Each structure stands twice: as structure tokens, then as C-alpha cells.
């Protein structure tokens, strides 16, 4: 028996705003490996488009990303990328169909990172929506240029991958600025003009706008004969905020509160001053109370490691709390957070509770 929670629950006193819309564009879905299954998360991927990010919680396995834009390969599976590796895109398993309420995966021997043995998995679904998320592809030309997008606001966090060839993920965050980029390893933020010539500049020294973002000619973002994909995340204004990209400076106190103005349900966090992992938390896997309470269970964007215990970041009703390694004095940290949905008045029991059975 599987019990599915369709409506997120917020904390009393949160801003009302459009937080209920979060449930239409973002989902954290937990499942245990088994037969070929349809994952019903309430997200319209077939009609609106988007991306699904899957990770094993209980075993070492790659972070897998599949989206509605790059299409399927010869195997019939949607093309996949691995955020912890620099490999070109592959077609070996995972999602076979995107639906109006989720997606389907199979249980063939080729789906090690999606549906194997008795492993437990988490998938995060991001639906395309203005001022939230967009997926863009292009062919490189080794010349400074702009790439159009439909985010409706300036991208604040960008994950860019050369899908046709092996290359690291080039990562932009608004608080790093246009003179720096990061990779999907444990290294710190790098100054582009120090490491590469101006022709190789990743962001062409230009801040993204609400219609396009700029690229130089570096092979990781814009090389002739190569194809690319970008996953773009917004940073909303306070009035319609369901996603926030920001930063903070560590102060070495036992605890530091990072005020978002609302309760998050998903968080990516990285120390840009030192080597270290790209941490990912979500509420569905257990993330409650302040830091140092032993309830944190993050995964890493940049490694295949299984879920582990870490209490350096805790959940608050208006943001999150950091301590210890993720609050080192004078170190800089960047984050991307997604707001928890507010509780909506249900019109029927089936709006908030469902039972599904399987052999």
C-alpha cells in the first residue's frame, strides 16, 4: 500500500501569497524499487514540460537528470545526465514517458540508478513556469552570444552541461557574479579571467536578463560542434516568491538563522570559499527543527554517495539554520531554496488522501 500526500502543509503565520502554486510546479517523490511504475506526483510534465532529478537514498548511485526537451534515445528512455559526473548524455534507463500528472519508469536491468533491488529513491520534479524554472538547449559556436529563455525573470542559478561531449557542469549563481563560475566538483568558486582568456569567459562578463543570458566561447558552455542544455532557476520578488537564491557569510557562532520569510521544502547549499560538497535537503526525507538536532539527511549533488546524517542545517518556519562546517567564520555560502506549499482547504477527501495497491 502506498499513501500519497498531495498537499503540502505550511506553518501558521507564513505569508499567504501564491505558495499554493508550488505544488503545481515542484514535487519531492519517494519510492522503493519494484516493478515498472507510474509515479503520480501531480505535476503536468507532458503539457508544460520540465525536468526530473532522481537519486538513490540507500546506495551509492549517480544523480540522474532527465527532461522533456532533449527527447529520447534509441532505447526509448529519455536522455539522461549525471550531476556528479562529466560524462556526455546517455540513454540507458529511467523515464520512458512523461504524463500530465507525473512520469513512468521501467524495471529493466539497465535502470540501476532509478529502480534496482530494494533501494529507496527520491525524485525532485521541476515544472517549467515563469519566475520558477526553465530548460533551454543550443548548439555552440565558440563566439560570445546571448541565449533566449522563457523564465520571465533573470536567471539566478544556472546549471549548464555540454551534453554531446564530456565536460564539467558550469554553474552560475547571481551572488558569485559574472566574473566567477563553479563546477560540479568540490572545488571553490574560480575567477574566470584568471583561469582562462577573455575568449573563454563563461558568462561574457554580462548579467543575465529576463529574456536572455550571455555566454563566452569556453568549451563548457559554447563550443563549435557541441550541444548544450541549461537548467534555469529564478529568484522571485517578495510578492510572488516561491523560489529564492541567496548567500550568507559564516560567523562561527553555534547557530545562525537565514531568514527567507517562509518555510522551505528543498534546499541546495554550497560553501564557495572552500572545498566541500553541494548539499541537498528536502522535507520529505526528514528535515525538521533547528541545526544540531540530528534530523538532517542530505544528499550530494556532486557525488554518488547515499543519504547520510548531518545536522549542520536545520529547518525553520521562516527559513533555515546553519551551524559548524556550514557556518565557518568569514566563509561565503550560496543557496537555492524552494518554498513549502501552504495548506489549502480541501474540497474532497481525495484531494488530500489516496490509496494505491500493487502486487
N, C-alpha and C positions, 0 to 999 in steps of 0.2 A: 504494500500500500504506500502510495506517495501522497503526502499532504503538501499542497501548493499554496503559498501565501501570495496573493495577487496585489495586495495593497500595503504599502509601507506605512509605518506608524511613526509620527514625529513626536516631538516633546512639546508639552504645553508651553505657550509663551513664545514660540518661534514666530518669525514673520510669516504671514499668510501667503502673500504674493502668488506666483504661479507654480509653487513647489509641486503641486499635484501633477503637473506636466512631466516631471522627472520620470514617473512610472511609464510614460509612453515612449521615452527615448533611451532609458538606461535600465539594465537589469543585471543583477547578480544571481546566477542559477547554479545550484549544487546538485550533483548526481553521482551515482555509483555505477561503475561499468557493468554492462549487461548486454542484452540483445540490441539490435538496431532500434533506435528510438527517435521519436519526435520530441524535441524539447520545447515545451509551451511556456514562453515567458511573457507573452502579451505584447511583444514588440513587432511592429509591421516592417519586416525586412524585405519582403517581396515587393511591396508597393513603394516604400520610402527609401530603401537602401540603407546600408550601414556595414558594421564590422563586428565579428565575434572573436574574442580573445579567450583561449582555453588553456588551463594549466592543471596538471595532476597535483593534488594536495598531499598524497600519501607516498609518492615515489619520485625518484629523480626522473624528470621528463621535461622536454622542451616547452617553452611558451609558444603557443601556436596562434597565429592571426590569419583569419580568412575574411574576405569581404565580398560584397555584391558587385563590385566594379571590375575586378580583374578577371572574373569569369572562371570557368572550369578547365581542367586539363583532359588529357586522353583517358584518364581513369574515371572520369565523371565526377571526381571530387573537385571542390573549389580550391584554387591555388592557395598555398599557404606559405607563410613566412615565420621565422623564429626570432623573437626579440633578443634571445640570449646568444644567437649565432650570427655570423656574417654571410651565411650561405645565400645563394640565389633562391628564388621561389621554387617550391616543389608541388607535386600533385598527389602525394602518397597518403591519402586518407582524410578522415574528418567529415566535414559537411558535404552532403550530397544535394540538399535542397534548402532554399530559404522560403519561409512561409509568411503569411500575414500575421501570424502570432508566434513566430519563433523560427526553428530550423530543425533539420533532421541530420543524424549521423548514422553510419553503419557500424558493424562489429566485425569487419574483416581483419585478417592478421596484419594489415598494413596501418592500422589506426592506433599504434602503441601510445601515442600522446593524447588520445581522445577517449578511448573506450576499451581498456585492457584489464583482464583479470578481475580482481575485487577492488581496484583502485577507486579512490574518491576524487572527484574533479570539481573545479569551479569554472564557470564561463561568465565573462563580462560582455554584455552586448551594448554597443553604442549605435543608436539610430541616427541617420542624417537629420539634422534640424538646424535652422538658422539660430545663431548665437549659442550653439551647443557643440556640434560635431559635423565634419565633412571629410570625404575621401576624394582625392584628386590624383590623376595619373598623367604622365607626359613622357615624351621622348627627348633625350638630351641633345644639346647642340654645342656644348663647350663654350658658349658665349653668354655674357651677362644678359639676363632677361627677367621678365615677370611671368608668373603663373596665376591664372584666374582661379577663383574659388567661389563657392556659394555659402560661405559661413555667415555672411551678413554682418560680420564684425571682424576686427583684426585678429588673426590667429595669435594666441598667447603661448601655446605649447604645440610644437610640431614634431612628429616622428617621421623621418624620411628614409626610405630604403631604395637602393638600386636593386631592382628585382630581377633583372636579366643576368647579373653577374654577382659574384661575391664582393661584398663591401660592408663596412660598418654602418650602423644606423646613425645618421646625422640628426641630432636633437637640438631644437631651438626652444628657449624659454625667454619670455619677454624681460624677465628680471636679470638675465645674463647679458642682454643687449645684442646688437648686431655685429659686434666685434668678437663674439665668442660662440662656440658650439660645443656640444658634448657628444660622446659616442656611447654605444650600448656595452661598455665595459665598466670597470670600477675606477677608471681614471677621473681626474678632476676636469673642470672647465678649462678649455685652452683658448689662447688668443690667436685668432686666425692669421693676422698679419705677421705674427712671429713665426708661425709654423709653416706658412705657405705664402707664395707670392700673391699679389693682388688678383691675378687671373684665377687663382684657385679659391678665392674667397667664397665661403658657403652662402652667405646672405647678401653679398654685394654691398655691405655696409648700409643697407636700407631697411627701415622698419616696415613690417607688413601693414597692409591697409585692409579695409572692409571688403575689398574686391580682389586683391591680389597679394602675393608675396614674391620677394626678389631672390634670385639665385645668381651666384657667380658661375665659374666654369669647372669647379672641382669635380673629380670623378664620382664622389659620393652623392652628388646632387644633380649633376647636369653635364654628362659626358657624351659626346657623339657616339651613336651606335648602342646606347644603353637606354633602358626604360626604367621608370621610377614610379613610386607611389608615396603619397603624403597623407598622414592622418592628422587632421587639424582640430584643435580644441580651443574653444572660446574662453573669454574671461568677461562675464556679464557685468552690467551695471547693478547697483544695489536694488533697483526696482524690479528687475526681472532675472535675478541671479539664481541659476541652478548649477553653475559651474564656476569655480574660482581658481585662478592661477596666481600664485604669490610667492613670497620669500620671507625669511626671517634670519636674524643673526643670533647665534647661540650665546648664552650668558653664563654657562656653567653652574647656574643655580640648580637645585634639585629638580624643580619643575618650572616650566614656562608655558603659559597659556597662549595659543594662537587663535585669535577671535575671528571667525568667519561671519558671524551674525546668524548662523544656522547650524544645525546638526549635519555633519557629513555622513555618507554611507560608503564612500570609496575614496581612497587617498593614495597618491603616488608621491614619494618623498626622496630627495637626494641631497647629500652633502656635496656642495660644489667646491669646497676648499680642501678636500682630502679624498683619498681613495676610499671606496666603500660602495655597498650595493644600492640599487634602486629598489627601495622598499614599496610594497603594495599591501594595503589593508582593505577589508570590507566588513560590514556589519554582519553579513550572513554567516561568515565563518567564525564569528565570536570576536568582538572588539568592543568592550564595554568598560565604563569607568575611566578614571584618570590613569596617567602613566604610573609605572611601578606597582601595578596591581596584579600582574601575572596573566592578564587575559588577552594579550596581543598574539596574533597568529599570522604574521606577514608571509608573503612570498616575494621572490626577487624577480624583477624584470630581466635582469642580466645574467641569471644562472638557471640551471635546470633543477636546482635544489627543491626538495619537498618543503611543505609548510613547516615552520618551526616556531618555538616560543620566544617572544620578545616583548618586553613591557616598556620599551623606551618611548612609545607613543600611545596615548590613551584617548578615548572618545569623550567629548563634552557635548552638552546640549547646544552650545553656540560655537563649536569649533573642535580643536584637538589640543592635547597637552603633550609636551616633549620633555625628555629627561636624558641624562647620561650621555651616551655616544651621539645621540641626535640633538644635543644641546651643548656642544663643545664651545667653550668661550671663543668669541670673535669669528667662528666659522660661519660661512654662509650656506643656507639651505633653500632649495626651491621645492615647490609642491604644486600639485593639481588635485583639487577636491571636487566631488560631486555631492550635491545636497540630497539629504534623505527626503522622501515624499512626505507630505502632510497627510494625516488621516482624513479620508473622505467619508461622508455619510453614505453607507451602502444602501442601495435600493432593493437588493435581494441578497439572500444568504450566499448565493453562488458568486456574488461579486467579491467576497472575501474568503470563501472556503470552497475547496474542491477535493474530491477523492478520485484517484485513478488506480486501476488494478492492472496487473500483468502476471503472466505465468512465470 
